[in-house]
Amino acid sequence: MDTNPDLAPEETEEEVVYFDELDIADEVLDALDDMGFEKCTPIQAQAIPPSIEGRDVLAVAQTGTGKTAAFLLPILTDICDNPPTKVATIVLTPTRELAMQIDRQLEGFSFHMNASSIPVYGGRDGHSMAQEQKALKGGAPIVVATPGRLMAHLDMGYTDLSEVRHLVLDEADRMLDMGFVNDMIKIIDMLPKESLQILFFSATMPNKIRKFSRDILKNPVEISIAISKPAEKIKQKAYNVADWAKNALIEDILREKTKTMDRILIFCGRKKTVRELTRRLARKNPKVKDVSSDLDQDEREERLRQFRSGAIQVVVATDVLSRGIHINGIDLVINFDVPGDAEDYVHRIGRTARAAAEGEAITLISGDDRRRFKAIEELMEMKVERLEVPERLKDKGDDRGGRGGDRRRGGGGGRGRGGDRRGGGGGGGRGRGRGGNRSGGGGGNRDRKPRAEDDNKDAPRSERSNDKPRQERSGGDQPRDPNRKQRGRGRGRGRGPKPSSSPEE
């Protein structure tokens, strides 16, 4: 069968590696399925296999490359295979913000496991210290901590570290720069030496980091991942705009750009947004069409042929088109929302300015996305030009959340974790080696929607209420390709049907 040129991979792109090709536990693969993650980023493809084998890893990788999943997925796989009764994993991070972020990703990746974690960091009240103490005494399998706060607990002597088998140093260069080296060494000296695996991640590798790594690592696998940079011929621009004004702003942009541009590609993070935005835009321009996994392969290819020929002027799409779609002459890429990490951003806007042509990329940044876009700018080592929002679309109040109306949270309790996940009762994880029936004994309710906030995020996750794993893109995972034929899982265990809802939903 002839290869569709619109779908052919670029010669310069690395071979795609899928999570189900790796030796990752079924429970973890289930969570990745739920969140719509199927393809590995380069750091994940290179770091996960040796980590699962138990090797030490020394990785140079910045935030935005997917490094968090690169160390969490192998650890969770080991916990599935060898359930711990005490603290088994310690993840050290330089800041409370990073500790909170890692704990949130843990919640998603471990959704189908009976494993709890506790974030341990300072700057909170005495109640939080008591919660941390309770979790550490109880042997929470995974501890995500800042070095100073963890040492405060260890100095009190109630934490049993005799079964710790994984130590992650995330952003090790920052921890050294912030003066945590003595605490890090003290913590390492308290851990079992023979069975300990160390996963060492750093954004840079100056001499002091190299020397420190040599002192603590045993024959590590060394990995270096550079962040992708967008083509210089792409003129990048952005608007700081409230969520409620995005649709009207898109209409304003298209009203002007469609006069002089032949092909415009709009990316949205959710299929629902694609459908709603397409319906709205198509009322005024019949040459606006959507492309998502709702269409079968033939329909997608026909839409792309029409886009290439000019029969379609504007395509609204999910990230299914951000990689491997090669149509020359796309004049403008619009990001309706900020993608999860720098790699995704670069791939999205890389659909323009191809074949030595120039192109333009415009990103709409709502309040919740500003911090993430700032991180993307830092990784690209550039500042994207901000454009002025029309006066009628400026938020008159505080648009940090990009929301209007009542900002109060509803529902009370925290995020949940399918079924009764509290330890001991057997209702937590689902059975291994299952076949057709995915429900398993006491497994999670897979129809529930994720909450936007966790009102009880400081508590061990084993004590939180029930809900579906959130889709966190900051770990850098790539969205699943819905048209790829299902492969056998790496561990060869029986698996039932996938959830009927799409990960892009």
SEMI-71359 format. One record per residue (C-alpha): chain; residue number from 1; x negated, y, z. Coordinates in steps of 0.02 Angstrom, whole numbers. Layout:
+-----+-----+--------+--------+--------+
| mol | seq |     xx |     yy |     zz |
+-----+-----+--------+--------+--------+
|   A | NUM |      X |      Y |      Z |
...
+-----+-----+--------+--------+--------+
This chain:
+-----+-----+--------+--------+--------+
| mol | seq |     xx |     yy |     zz |
+-----+-----+--------+--------+--------+
|   A |   1 |      0 |      0 |      0 |
|   A |   2 |    -67 |    171 |    -48 |
|   A |   3 |   -115 |    286 |     93 |
|   A |   4 |    -11 |    443 |    107 |
|   A |   5 |   -136 |    587 |     86 |
|   A |   6 |    -38 |    692 |    210 |
|   A |   7 |    -64 |    561 |    345 |
|   A |   8 |   -242 |    507 |    304 |
|   A |   9 |   -372 |    534 |    440 |
|   A |  10 |   -510 |    660 |    416 |
|   A |  11 |   -678 |    584 |    377 |
|   A |  12 |   -758 |    679 |    519 |
|   A |  13 |   -636 |    619 |    652 |
|   A |  14 |   -687 |    481 |    770 |
|   A |  15 |   -596 |    316 |    767 |
|   A |  16 |   -439 |    323 |    872 |
|   A |  17 |   -436 |    212 |   1026 |
|   A |  18 |   -269 |    166 |   1105 |
|   A |  19 |   -244 |    136 |   1290 |
|   A |  20 |   -165 |    -34 |   1257 |
|   A |  21 |   -327 |    -91 |   1174 |
|   A |  22 |   -419 |    -68 |   1339 |
|   A |  23 |   -415 |   -183 |   1489 |
|   A |  24 |   -295 |    -72 |   1586 |
|   A |  25 |   -166 |   -148 |   1705 |
|   A |  26 |     11 |   -168 |   1641 |
|   A |  27 |     81 |    -60 |   1780 |
|   A |  28 |    -31 |     83 |   1726 |
|   A |  29 |     11 |     58 |   1542 |
|   A |  30 |    195 |     65 |   1587 |
|   A |  31 |    170 |    236 |   1666 |
|   A |  32 |     73 |    296 |   1515 |
|   A |  33 |    216 |    236 |   1405 |
|   A |  34 |    341 |    332 |   1512 |
|   A |  35 |    239 |    491 |   1495 |
|   A |  36 |    214 |    468 |   1309 |
|   A |  37 |     25 |    443 |   1313 |
|   A |  38 |    -46 |    317 |   1191 |
|   A |  39 |   -210 |    380 |   1118 |
|   A |  40 |   -371 |    403 |   1216 |
|   A |  41 |   -473 |    561 |   1210 |
|   A |  42 |   -659 |    533 |   1174 |
|   A |  43 |   -708 |    539 |   1358 |
|   A |  44 |   -572 |    413 |   1401 |
|   A |  45 |   -622 |    296 |   1261 |
|   A |  46 |   -804 |    298 |   1317 |
|   A |  47 |   -785 |    303 |   1506 |
|   A |  48 |   -641 |    184 |   1541 |
|   A |  49 |   -719 |     19 |   1481 |
|   A |  50 |   -881 |     29 |   1584 |
|   A |  51 |   -783 |     95 |   1733 |
|   A |  52 |   -666 |    -55 |   1728 |
|   A |  53 |   -821 |   -166 |   1721 |
|   A |  54 |   -881 |    -88 |   1883 |
|   A |  55 |  -1026 |     11 |   1811 |
|   A |  56 |  -1079 |    180 |   1879 |
|   A |  57 |  -1042 |    320 |   1756 |
|   A |  58 |  -1130 |    486 |   1729 |
|   A |  59 |  -1021 |    594 |   1617 |
|   A |  60 |  -1045 |    772 |   1556 |
|   A |  61 |   -868 |    829 |   1516 |
|   A |  62 |   -774 |    990 |   1543 |
|   A |  63 |   -598 |   1016 |   1603 |
|   A |  64 |   -481 |    993 |   1456 |
|   A |  65 |   -565 |    838 |   1386 |
|   A |  66 |   -454 |    715 |   1480 |
|   A |  67 |   -585 |    669 |   1610 |
|   A |  68 |   -460 |    650 |   1753 |
|   A |  69 |   -374 |    502 |   1670 |
|   A |  70 |   -545 |    435 |   1623 |
|   A |  71 |   -583 |    398 |   1805 |
|   A |  72 |   -407 |    372 |   1875 |
|   A |  73 |   -348 |    236 |   1755 |
|   A |  74 |   -492 |    114 |   1791 |
|   A |  75 |   -473 |    143 |   1979 |
|   A |  76 |   -286 |    109 |   1973 |
|   A |  77 |   -318 |    -47 |   1870 |
|   A |  78 |   -436 |   -112 |   2004 |
|   A |  79 |   -308 |    -73 |   2140 |
|   A |  80 |   -178 |   -172 |   2042 |
|   A |  81 |   -295 |   -321 |   2031 |
|   A |  82 |   -360 |   -307 |   2210 |
|   A |  83 |   -233 |   -219 |   2322 |
|   A |  84 |   -325 |   -134 |   2466 |
|   A |  85 |   -274 |   -131 |   2648 |
|   A |  86 |   -382 |     19 |   2692 |
|   A |  87 |   -452 |    172 |   2604 |
|   A |  88 |   -523 |    106 |   2439 |
|   A |  89 |   -556 |    262 |   2336 |
|   A |  90 |   -619 |    436 |   2376 |
|   A |  91 |   -611 |    574 |   2246 |
|   A |  92 |   -711 |    728 |   2293 |
|   A |  93 |   -669 |    894 |   2210 |
|   A |  94 |   -733 |   1071 |   2237 |
|   A |  95 |   -566 |   1159 |   2261 |
|   A |  96 |   -394 |   1130 |   2336 |
|   A |  97 |   -315 |   1174 |   2167 |
|   A |  98 |   -408 |   1033 |   2081 |
|   A |  99 |   -365 |    912 |   2222 |
|   A | 100 |   -181 |    954 |   2201 |
|   A | 101 |   -191 |    933 |   2013 |
|   A | 102 |   -274 |    762 |   2026 |
|   A | 103 |   -146 |    705 |   2154 |
|   A | 104 |     -4 |    756 |   2037 |
|   A | 105 |    -81 |    655 |   1896 |
|   A | 106 |   -103 |    509 |   2014 |
|   A | 107 |     81 |    514 |   2050 |
|   A | 108 |    122 |    491 |   1867 |
|   A | 109 |     -9 |    358 |   1827 |
|   A | 110 |     33 |    253 |   1982 |
|   A | 111 |    222 |    265 |   1962 |
|   A | 112 |    245 |     77 |   1938 |
|   A | 113 |    122 |     30 |   2076 |
|   A | 114 |    141 |     15 |   2263 |
|   A | 115 |     -5 |    130 |   2297 |
|   A | 116 |    -10 |    293 |   2393 |
|   A | 117 |   -132 |    437 |   2394 |
|   A | 118 |   -160 |    587 |   2506 |
|   A | 119 |   -231 |    756 |   2455 |
|   A | 120 |   -349 |    821 |   2589 |
|   A | 121 |   -397 |   1004 |   2582 |
|   A | 122 |   -405 |   1156 |   2694 |
|   A | 123 |   -310 |   1319 |   2700 |
|   A | 124 |   -150 |   1244 |   2768 |
|   A | 125 |    -65 |   1233 |   2937 |
|   A | 126 |    -90 |   1109 |   3078 |
|   A | 127 |     56 |   1003 |   3018 |
|   A | 128 |    -39 |    966 |   2857 |
|   A | 129 |   -192 |    914 |   2958 |
|   A | 130 |    -81 |    794 |   3056 |
|   A | 131 |     -9 |    722 |   2895 |
|   A | 132 |   -185 |    695 |   2828 |
|   A | 133 |   -239 |    614 |   2991 |
|   A | 134 |    -91 |    495 |   2988 |
|   A | 135 |   -126 |    443 |   2808 |
|   A | 136 |   -312 |    417 |   2840 |
|   A | 137 |   -279 |    315 |   2996 |
|   A | 138 |   -152 |    212 |   2899 |
|   A | 139 |   -277 |    176 |   2761 |
|   A | 140 |   -203 |    270 |   2612 |
|   A | 141 |   -284 |    181 |   2463 |
|   A | 142 |   -334 |    341 |   2373 |
|   A | 143 |   -399 |    499 |   2455 |
|   A | 144 |   -420 |    656 |   2350 |
|   A | 145 |   -517 |    782 |   2452 |
|   A | 146 |   -629 |    932 |   2461 |
|   A | 147 |   -794 |    884 |   2546 |
|   A | 148 |   -783 |   1001 |   2695 |
|   A | 149 |   -606 |    953 |   2742 |
|   A | 150 |   -643 |    767 |   2726 |
|   A | 151 |   -797 |    785 |   2837 |
|   A | 152 |   -688 |    869 |   2969 |
|   A | 153 |   -584 |    710 |   2975 |
|   A | 154 |   -732 |    591 |   2966 |
|   A | 155 |   -817 |    678 |   3112 |
|   A | 156 |   -667 |    631 |   3220 |
|   A | 157 |   -699 |    447 |   3189 |
|   A | 158 |   -526 |    378 |   3147 |
|   A | 159 |   -553 |    343 |   2961 |
|   A | 160 |   -609 |    167 |   2914 |
|   A | 161 |   -721 |    176 |   2760 |
|   A | 162 |   -777 |     -5 |   2763 |
|   A | 163 |   -675 |    -53 |   2608 |
|   A | 164 |   -711 |     99 |   2500 |
|   A | 165 |   -764 |     35 |   2329 |
|   A | 166 |   -743 |    189 |   2217 |
|   A | 167 |   -815 |    363 |   2240 |
|   A | 168 |   -777 |    497 |   2112 |
|   A | 169 |   -874 |    660 |   2109 |
|   A | 170 |   -769 |    774 |   1999 |
|   A | 171 |   -850 |    936 |   1942 |
|   A | 172 |  -1007 |    889 |   2037 |
|   A | 173 |  -1101 |   1041 |   1974 |
|   A | 174 |   -972 |   1158 |   2052 |
|   A | 175 |   -979 |   1064 |   2217 |
|   A | 176 |  -1168 |   1086 |   2223 |
|   A | 177 |  -1154 |   1270 |   2176 |
|   A | 178 |  -1027 |   1295 |   2316 |
|   A | 179 |  -1146 |   1222 |   2445 |
|   A | 180 |  -1063 |   1054 |   2473 |
|   A | 181 |  -1219 |    951 |   2441 |
|   A | 182 |  -1249 |    908 |   2625 |
|   A | 183 |  -1068 |    855 |   2652 |
|   A | 184 |  -1075 |    750 |   2493 |
|   A | 185 |  -1232 |    661 |   2551 |
|   A | 186 |  -1158 |    629 |   2724 |
|   A | 187 |  -1001 |    555 |   2647 |
|   A | 188 |  -1101 |    444 |   2529 |
|   A | 189 |  -1209 |    383 |   2674 |
|   A | 190 |  -1050 |    325 |   2765 |
|   A | 191 |   -992 |    216 |   2621 |
|   A | 192 |  -1034 |     33 |   2587 |
|   A | 193 |  -1189 |     25 |   2478 |
|   A | 194 |  -1180 |   -143 |   2389 |
|   A | 195 |  -1002 |   -137 |   2323 |
|   A | 196 |   -986 |     51 |   2292 |
|   A | 197 |   -953 |    115 |   2116 |
|   A | 198 |   -987 |    300 |   2085 |
|   A | 199 |   -907 |    395 |   1942 |
|   A | 200 |  -1001 |    558 |   1923 |
|   A | 201 |   -922 |    695 |   1816 |
|   A | 202 |  -1001 |    865 |   1785 |
|   A | 203 |   -969 |   1004 |   1659 |
|   A | 204 |  -1155 |   1041 |   1649 |
|   A | 205 |  -1315 |    943 |   1680 |
|   A | 206 |  -1450 |   1060 |   1748 |
|   A | 207 |  -1604 |    983 |   1828 |
|   A | 208 |  -1534 |    988 |   2005 |
|   A | 209 |  -1379 |    891 |   1950 |
|   A | 210 |  -1486 |    766 |   1854 |
|   A | 211 |  -1597 |    738 |   2006 |
|   A | 212 |  -1448 |    719 |   2123 |
|   A | 213 |  -1367 |    593 |   2007 |
|   A | 214 |  -1526 |    490 |   1998 |
|   A | 215 |  -1532 |    481 |   2187 |
|   A | 216 |  -1357 |    408 |   2206 |
|   A | 217 |  -1315 |    314 |   2044 |
|   A | 218 |  -1365 |    136 |   1999 |
|   A | 219 |  -1407 |    110 |   1815 |
|   A | 220 |  -1264 |    222 |   1757 |
|   A | 221 |  -1183 |    227 |   1586 |
|   A | 222 |  -1217 |    403 |   1523 |
|   A | 223 |  -1085 |    495 |   1422 |
|   A | 224 |  -1085 |    672 |   1352 |
|   A | 225 |   -929 |    750 |   1277 |
|   A | 226 |   -925 |    922 |   1198 |
|   A | 227 |   -764 |   1020 |   1187 |
|   A | 228 |   -701 |   1049 |   1010 |
|   A | 229 |   -702 |   1227 |    946 |
|   A | 230 |   -577 |   1302 |    824 |
|   A | 231 |   -633 |   1355 |    650 |
|   A | 232 |   -701 |   1532 |    645 |
|   A | 233 |   -583 |   1578 |    503 |
|   A | 234 |   -430 |   1555 |    613 |
|   A | 235 |   -368 |   1723 |    677 |
|   A | 236 |   -302 |   1679 |    850 |
|   A | 237 |   -172 |   1789 |    933 |
|   A | 238 |    -51 |   1771 |   1078 |
|   A | 239 |    100 |   1849 |   1161 |
|   A | 240 |    135 |   1851 |   1347 |
|   A | 241 |    322 |   1826 |   1340 |
|   A | 242 |    460 |   1762 |   1455 |
|   A | 243 |    541 |   1597 |   1410 |
|   A | 244 |    710 |   1678 |   1379 |
|   A | 245 |    635 |   1791 |   1244 |
|   A | 246 |    538 |   1659 |   1146 |
|   A | 247 |    674 |   1616 |   1021 |
|   A | 248 |    705 |   1797 |    976 |
|   A | 249 |    518 |   1830 |    962 |
|   A | 250 |    497 |   1682 |    844 |
|   A | 251 |    636 |   1753 |    736 |
|   A | 252 |    548 |   1922 |    732 |
|   A | 253 |    383 |   1841 |    683 |
|   A | 254 |    461 |   1737 |    544 |
|   A | 255 |    561 |   1884 |    477 |
|   A | 256 |    396 |   1968 |    434 |
|   A | 257 |    281 |   1821 |    400 |
|   A | 258 |    397 |   1728 |    280 |
|   A | 259 |    389 |   1877 |    162 |
|   A | 260 |    206 |   1844 |    124 |
|   A | 261 |    169 |   1666 |    184 |
|   A | 262 |    213 |   1504 |     96 |
|   A | 263 |    190 |   1378 |    237 |
|   A | 264 |    215 |   1402 |    423 |
|   A | 265 |    201 |   1265 |    554 |
|   A | 266 |    280 |   1284 |    727 |
|   A | 267 |    229 |   1165 |    868 |
|   A | 268 |    341 |   1126 |   1017 |
|   A | 269 |    301 |   1010 |   1161 |
|   A | 270 |    473 |    927 |   1168 |
|   A | 271 |    587 |    851 |   1038 |
|   A | 272 |    736 |    938 |   1117 |
|   A | 273 |    652 |   1106 |   1089 |
|   A | 274 |    613 |   1059 |    909 |
|   A | 275 |    795 |   1017 |    875 |
|   A | 276 |    865 |   1173 |    958 |
|   A | 277 |    739 |   1292 |    879 |
|   A | 278 |    762 |   1216 |    706 |
|   A | 279 |    951 |   1235 |    715 |
|   A | 280 |    933 |   1416 |    767 |
|   A | 281 |    806 |   1462 |    633 |
|   A | 282 |    892 |   1366 |    494 |
|   A | 283 |   1048 |   1474 |    511 |
|   A | 284 |    949 |   1618 |    436 |
|   A | 285 |    824 |   1521 |    329 |
|   A | 286 |    879 |   1357 |    247 |
|   A | 287 |    696 |   1316 |    210 |
|   A | 288 |    665 |   1278 |    395 |
|   A | 289 |    658 |   1091 |    436 |
|   A | 290 |    601 |    987 |    584 |
|   A | 291 |    479 |    841 |    589 |
|   A | 292 |    474 |    729 |    742 |
|   A | 293 |    484 |    546 |    789 |
|   A | 294 |    674 |    558 |    768 |
|   A | 295 |    638 |    536 |    582 |
|   A | 296 |    580 |    371 |    510 |
|   A | 297 |    417 |    361 |    414 |
|   A | 298 |    495 |    386 |    242 |
|   A | 299 |    592 |    538 |    300 |
|   A | 300 |    437 |    615 |    378 |
|   A | 301 |    335 |    588 |    221 |
|   A | 302 |    472 |    664 |    114 |
|   A | 303 |    479 |    818 |    226 |
|   A | 304 |    291 |    836 |    213 |
|   A | 305 |    297 |    822 |     23 |
|   A | 306 |    428 |    959 |     20 |
|   A | 307 |    320 |   1063 |    136 |
|   A | 308 |    171 |   1041 |     22 |
|   A | 309 |    272 |   1084 |   -135 |
|   A | 310 |    350 |   1238 |    -58 |
|   A | 311 |    528 |   1171 |    -50 |
|   A | 312 |    512 |   1187 |    139 |
|   A | 313 |    433 |   1347 |    203 |
|   A | 314 |    437 |   1321 |    392 |
|   A | 315 |    413 |   1155 |    483 |
|   A | 316 |    454 |   1142 |    669 |
|   A | 317 |    364 |    991 |    741 |
|   A | 318 |    307 |    899 |    895 |
|   A | 319 |    126 |    854 |    924 |
|   A | 320 |    149 |    703 |    811 |
|   A | 321 |     86 |    821 |    674 |
|   A | 322 |    -58 |    898 |    770 |
|   A | 323 |   -183 |    764 |    717 |
|   A | 324 |   -214 |    683 |    551 |
|   A | 325 |    -94 |    791 |    448 |
|   A | 326 |   -194 |    870 |    308 |
|   A | 327 |    -97 |    994 |    203 |
|   A | 328 |   -197 |   1135 |    130 |
|   A | 329 |   -120 |   1307 |    121 |
|   A | 330 |    -37 |   1317 |    292 |
|   A | 331 |    -46 |   1503 |    323 |
|   A | 332 |     13 |   1512 |    503 |
|   A | 333 |     26 |   1398 |    654 |
|   A | 334 |    139 |   1453 |    797 |
|   A | 335 |    128 |   1371 |    968 |
|   A | 336 |    301 |   1389 |   1044 |
|   A | 337 |    221 |   1332 |   1207 |
|   A | 338 |     43 |   1310 |   1269 |
|   A | 339 |    -20 |   1133 |   1240 |
|   A | 340 |    -83 |   1028 |   1383 |
|   A | 341 |   -270 |   1052 |   1357 |
|   A | 342 |   -401 |   1131 |   1246 |
|   A | 343 |   -418 |    978 |   1134 |
|   A | 344 |   -233 |    982 |   1092 |
|   A | 345 |   -240 |   1170 |   1061 |
|   A | 346 |   -386 |   1152 |    942 |
|   A | 347 |   -300 |   1012 |    847 |
|   A | 348 |   -138 |   1110 |    833 |
|   A | 349 |   -213 |   1269 |    764 |
|   A | 350 |   -334 |   1168 |    658 |
|   A | 351 |   -191 |   1132 |    537 |
|   A | 352 |   -224 |   1304 |    464 |
|   A | 353 |   -383 |   1378 |    387 |
|   A | 354 |   -424 |   1215 |    298 |
|   A | 355 |   -532 |   1194 |    143 |
|   A | 356 |   -625 |   1359 |    171 |
|   A | 357 |   -463 |   1458 |    180 |
|   A | 358 |   -416 |   1583 |    312 |
|   A | 359 |   -272 |   1557 |    432 |
|   A | 360 |   -180 |   1629 |    580 |
|   A | 361 |   -125 |   1552 |    746 |
|   A | 362 |     -2 |   1632 |    866 |
|   A | 363 |     34 |   1562 |   1040 |
|   A | 364 |    181 |   1609 |   1150 |
|   A | 365 |    129 |   1610 |   1333 |
|   A | 366 |    261 |   1611 |   1468 |
|   A | 367 |    223 |   1640 |   1652 |
|   A | 368 |    195 |   1457 |   1695 |
|   A | 369 |     73 |   1436 |   1549 |
|   A | 370 |    -42 |   1583 |   1582 |
|   A | 371 |   -164 |   1493 |   1694 |
|   A | 372 |   -175 |   1347 |   1573 |
|   A | 373 |   -207 |   1461 |   1424 |
|   A | 374 |   -340 |   1554 |   1521 |
|   A | 375 |   -428 |   1388 |   1551 |
|   A | 376 |   -419 |   1350 |   1364 |
|   A | 377 |   -497 |   1520 |   1326 |
|   A | 378 |   -638 |   1485 |   1449 |
|   A | 379 |   -674 |   1317 |   1369 |
|   A | 380 |   -676 |   1396 |   1195 |
|   A | 381 |   -785 |   1536 |   1265 |
|   A | 382 |   -677 |   1669 |   1186 |
|   A | 383 |   -535 |   1788 |   1227 |
|   A | 384 |   -382 |   1774 |   1115 |
|   A | 385 |   -308 |   1941 |   1063 |
|   A | 386 |   -144 |   1984 |   1150 |
|   A | 387 |     -6 |   2063 |   1046 |
|   A | 388 |    127 |   2181 |   1113 |
|   A | 389 |    299 |   2106 |   1139 |
|   A | 390 |    442 |   2212 |   1067 |
|   A | 391 |    518 |   2323 |   1200 |
|   A | 392 |    688 |   2237 |   1196 |
|   A | 393 |    605 |   2070 |   1235 |
|   A | 394 |    500 |   2128 |   1381 |
|   A | 395 |    547 |   2051 |   1547 |
|   A | 396 |    614 |   2186 |   1661 |
|   A | 397 |    573 |   2087 |   1816 |
|   A | 398 |    448 |   1955 |   1864 |
|   A | 399 |    428 |   1825 |   1726 |
|   A | 400 |    291 |   1723 |   1807 |
|   A | 401 |    402 |   1572 |   1793 |
|   A | 402 |    472 |   1622 |   1624 |
|   A | 403 |    646 |   1595 |   1695 |
|   A | 404 |    798 |   1701 |   1719 |
|   A | 405 |    940 |   1684 |   1841 |
|   A | 406 |    936 |   1597 |   2007 |
|   A | 407 |    759 |   1541 |   2048 |
|   A | 408 |    806 |   1436 |   2197 |
|   A | 409 |    761 |   1255 |   2195 |
|   A | 410 |    898 |   1131 |   2214 |
|   A | 411 |    910 |    961 |   2287 |
|   A | 412 |    801 |    972 |   2440 |
|   A | 413 |    678 |    827 |   2447 |
|   A | 414 |    520 |    794 |   2354 |
|   A | 415 |    482 |    701 |   2195 |
|   A | 416 |    520 |    519 |   2201 |
|   A | 417 |    438 |    362 |   2143 |
|   A | 418 |    558 |    228 |   2075 |
|   A | 419 |    648 |    121 |   2200 |
|   A | 420 |    601 |    106 |   2381 |
|   A | 421 |    414 |    131 |   2360 |
|   A | 422 |    371 |    135 |   2544 |
|   A | 423 |    237 |     11 |   2587 |
|   A | 424 |    264 |   -158 |   2662 |
|   A | 425 |    438 |   -199 |   2602 |
|   A | 426 |    394 |   -271 |   2434 |
|   A | 427 |    504 |   -147 |   2343 |
|   A | 428 |    362 |    -41 |   2278 |
|   A | 429 |    280 |   -104 |   2120 |
|   A | 430 |    355 |   -219 |   1991 |
|   A | 431 |    299 |   -396 |   1962 |
|   A | 432 |    147 |   -433 |   1855 |
|   A | 433 |    150 |   -546 |   1702 |
|   A | 434 |    330 |   -509 |   1666 |
|   A | 435 |    419 |   -549 |   1505 |
|   A | 436 |    580 |   -482 |   1432 |
|   A | 437 |    660 |   -403 |   1585 |
|   A | 438 |    570 |   -243 |   1629 |
|   A | 439 |    670 |   -206 |   1784 |
|   A | 440 |    563 |   -315 |   1898 |
|   A | 441 |    592 |   -340 |   2083 |
|   A | 442 |    637 |   -174 |   2160 |
|   A | 443 |    554 |    -73 |   2023 |
|   A | 444 |    579 |    109 |   1985 |
|   A | 445 |    731 |    188 |   1907 |
|   A | 446 |    664 |    236 |   1737 |
|   A | 447 |    809 |    345 |   1689 |
|   A | 448 |    778 |    483 |   1813 |
|   A | 449 |    708 |    649 |   1757 |
|   A | 450 |    551 |    725 |   1835 |
|   A | 451 |    570 |    870 |   1953 |
|   A | 452 |    481 |   1031 |   1912 |
|   A | 453 |    411 |   1050 |   2086 |
|   A | 454 |    367 |    936 |   2230 |
|   A | 455 |    435 |   1008 |   2390 |
|   A | 456 |    340 |    878 |   2493 |
|   A | 457 |    178 |    868 |   2395 |
|   A | 458 |     67 |    871 |   2549 |
|   A | 459 |    135 |    707 |   2614 |
|   A | 460 |     62 |    539 |   2563 |
|   A | 461 |    148 |    485 |   2404 |
|   A | 462 |    207 |    325 |   2486 |
|   A | 463 |    323 |    434 |   2592 |
|   A | 464 |    398 |    533 |   2449 |
|   A | 465 |    570 |    506 |   2375 |
|   A | 466 |    614 |    434 |   2205 |
|   A | 467 |    594 |    507 |   2032 |
|   A | 468 |    511 |    479 |   1865 |
|   A | 469 |    327 |    517 |   1834 |
|   A | 470 |    294 |    692 |   1772 |
|   A | 471 |    207 |    719 |   1607 |
|   A | 472 |     42 |    802 |   1649 |
|   A | 473 |    -61 |    849 |   1494 |
|   A | 474 |   -204 |    932 |   1586 |
|   A | 475 |   -289 |    764 |   1597 |
|   A | 476 |   -309 |    781 |   1405 |
|   A | 477 |   -212 |    620 |   1352 |
|   A | 478 |   -150 |    620 |   1178 |
|   A | 479 |     34 |    600 |   1139 |
|   A | 480 |     88 |    429 |   1080 |
|   A | 481 |    111 |    399 |    894 |
|   A | 482 |    290 |    334 |    880 |
|   A | 483 |    259 |    262 |    707 |
|   A | 484 |    115 |    152 |    760 |
|   A | 485 |    161 |    -31 |    769 |
|   A | 486 |    157 |    -99 |    944 |
|   A | 487 |     -3 |   -193 |    981 |
|   A | 488 |    -29 |   -326 |   1110 |
|   A | 489 |    -81 |   -257 |   1277 |
|   A | 490 |   -263 |   -271 |   1320 |
|   A | 491 |   -235 |   -383 |   1470 |
|   A | 492 |   -124 |   -505 |   1376 |
|   A | 493 |     16 |   -501 |   1504 |
|   A | 494 |    197 |   -523 |   1455 |
|   A | 495 |    291 |   -360 |   1430 |
|   A | 496 |    471 |   -319 |   1400 |
|   A | 497 |    548 |   -188 |   1287 |
|   A | 498 |    498 |     -7 |   1298 |
|   A | 499 |    615 |    121 |   1374 |
|   A | 500 |    744 |    183 |   1250 |
|   A | 501 |    707 |    365 |   1285 |
|   A | 502 |    568 |    444 |   1184 |
|   A | 503 |    412 |    509 |   1274 |
|   A | 504 |    430 |    672 |   1181 |
|   A | 505 |    601 |    698 |   1259 |
+-----+-----+--------+--------+--------+
